[in-house]
Amino acid sequence: MKTLAQAKARFEAYVREMERHLQRLRYAWMQLGGPRPLTKQAVRTLLEQPSQVALLDQIVYRFAKMQDAPGRMLRWWLYLKGEPVESMSMIDMVNQAARLGLPIDEETWFKLRALRNALAHEYEEDPASIAQVLNQIAAAQETLVRLFEAMKRDQIASAS
């Protein structure tokens, strides 16, 4: 695989990527404003304003990008823990990470992937469907943040 220094550098690059996506995602949610969870009527109103549509698109885009990064991060986190990741499938890595104390499990991982895959095929034009997808993103975002923060904390602790 890589040297320890290269693995740390890759992990840190994914930390920076996640922080960038998370910062922009949180900003988009803040700019969107309004009560949560989103309703069909709230989305209908948002869709009438081009600047708000841009925020909805930003939320979907950043979430999709943010969902991809932890999978790559997880590989390097496990490698830095001394795990033999070369022959592990993604689900094997998720299961090993769970055994090592990360807040992730197989079911959660599959739900995150399913949501990400649904977004890749464009989200609906129906306001009720858009509201549902955005509310799922909001919930899933917090799951990803917990996973990301746990990996980051662990690496900081390991480096000390």
C-alpha positions in Angstrom: 0.0 0.0 0.0 1.6 3.3 1.1 4.1 4.4 3.7 2.7 5.6 7.1 3.5 9.2 6.2 1.7 8.8 2.8 -1.3 7.2 4.5 -1.5 10.1 7.1 -1.3 12.6 4.3 -4.1 10.9 2.4 -6.3 10.8 5.5 -5.6 14.4 6.2 -6.5 15.4 2.6 -9.9 13.6 3.1 -10.4 15.4 6.4 -9.9 18.8 4.6 -12.3 17.7 1.8 -15.0 16.7 4.3 -14.6 19.9 6.2 -15.0 21.9 3.0 -18.1 20.0 1.9 -19.6 20.2 5.4 -18.9 24.0 5.7 -20.6 24.7 2.4 -23.5 22.3 3.1 -24.1 24.0 6.5 -24.0 27.4 4.8 -26.5 26.4 2.2 -28.9 25.1 4.9 -28.5 28.3 6.8 -29.2 30.5 3.8 -32.2 28.3 3.0 -33.7 29.2 6.3 -37.2 28.3 7.3 -38.5 25.6 9.6 -37.5 22.0 9.5 -38.5 19.5 8.5 -39.3 20.9 5.1 -42.9 20.6 3.9 -44.3 20.3 0.4 -45.6 23.9 0.6 -42.2 25.2 1.8 -40.5 23.5 -1.1 -43.1 24.8 -3.6 -42.3 28.3 -2.4 -38.5 27.7 -2.6 -38.9 26.5 -6.2 -40.4 29.8 -7.2 -37.1 31.6 -6.4 -34.0 30.9 -8.5 -31.6 31.8 -5.7 -33.4 29.2 -3.4 -33.3 26.6 -6.2 -29.5 27.1 -6.4 -29.3 26.5 -2.6 -31.3 23.3 -3.0 -29.0 22.1 -5.7 -26.0 23.0 -3.6 -27.4 21.0 -0.7 -27.9 17.9 -2.9 -24.5 18.3 -4.6 -22.5 18.8 -1.4 -24.3 16.0 0.4 -23.4 13.6 -2.5 -19.8 14.7 -2.4 -19.7 14.5 1.4 -21.2 11.0 1.3 -18.4 9.8 -0.9 -15.5 11.1 1.2 -16.0 9.0 4.4 -15.7 5.8 2.4 -12.3 6.8 1.2 -11.4 8.2 4.6 -12.4 4.9 6.2 -9.9 3.0 4.2 -7.0 5.2 5.3 -8.3 5.3 8.9 -8.2 1.5 9.0 -4.8 1.4 7.4 -3.5 3.7 10.0 -4.9 1.4 12.7 -2.9 -1.4 11.2 -5.8 -3.2 9.5 -5.2 -5.2 6.3 -7.5 -3.1 4.1 -6.0 -4.2 0.7 -8.3 -7.2 0.5 -11.3 -5.7 2.3 -14.6 -4.8 0.5 -16.3 -1.6 1.6 -18.8 -3.5 3.8 -15.9 -5.4 5.4 -14.3 -2.0 6.2 -17.6 -0.7 7.6 -18.0 -3.8 9.8 -14.3 -3.6 11.0 -14.8 0.1 11.8 -17.9 -0.7 13.8 -15.9 -3.3 15.8 -13.2 -0.7 16.4 -15.8 1.7 17.9 -16.8 4.0 15.0 -20.5 5.0 14.9 -21.4 3.1 11.7 -22.9 -0.2 10.8 -23.9 -2.1 7.7 -27.5 -1.0 7.7 -26.6 2.7 8.1 -24.0 2.4 5.4 -26.5 0.9 2.9 -29.0 3.6 3.7 -26.5 6.3 3.1 -25.5 4.7 -0.2 -29.1 4.3 -1.3 -29.8 8.0 -0.6 -26.6 9.0 -2.5 -27.5 6.8 -5.4 -31.0 8.2 -5.5 -29.5 11.7 -5.7 -27.2 10.7 -8.5 -30.3 10.0 -10.7 -31.8 13.5 -10.1 -34.2 14.2 -7.4 -37.9 14.6 -8.3 -39.6 17.7 -9.6 -42.5 17.0 -7.2 -42.3 19.4 -4.2 -43.4 16.6 -1.8 -40.6 14.3 -3.1 -38.1 17.0 -2.9 -39.1 17.8 0.7 -38.7 14.1 1.6 -35.3 13.9 0.0 -34.0 17.1 1.6 -35.3 15.9 5.0 -33.5 12.6 4.5 -30.3 14.5 3.6 -30.6 16.6 6.8 -30.8 13.4 8.9 -28.1 11.5 7.0 -25.8 14.5 7.1 -25.7 14.3 10.9 -24.8 10.5 10.7 -21.9 11.4 8.3 -20.7 14.2 10.6 -20.6 11.8 13.6 -18.6 9.2 11.6 -16.2 11.9 10.3 -15.7 13.5 13.7 -15.1 10.1 15.3 -12.4 9.2 12.7 -10.8 12.6 13.1 -10.8 12.6 16.9 -9.3 9.1 16.9 -6.4 10.1 14.6 -5.7 13.2 16.6 -5.6 11.1 19.8 -3.4 8.5 18.1 -0.9 11.2 17.0 -0.6 12.5 20.5 
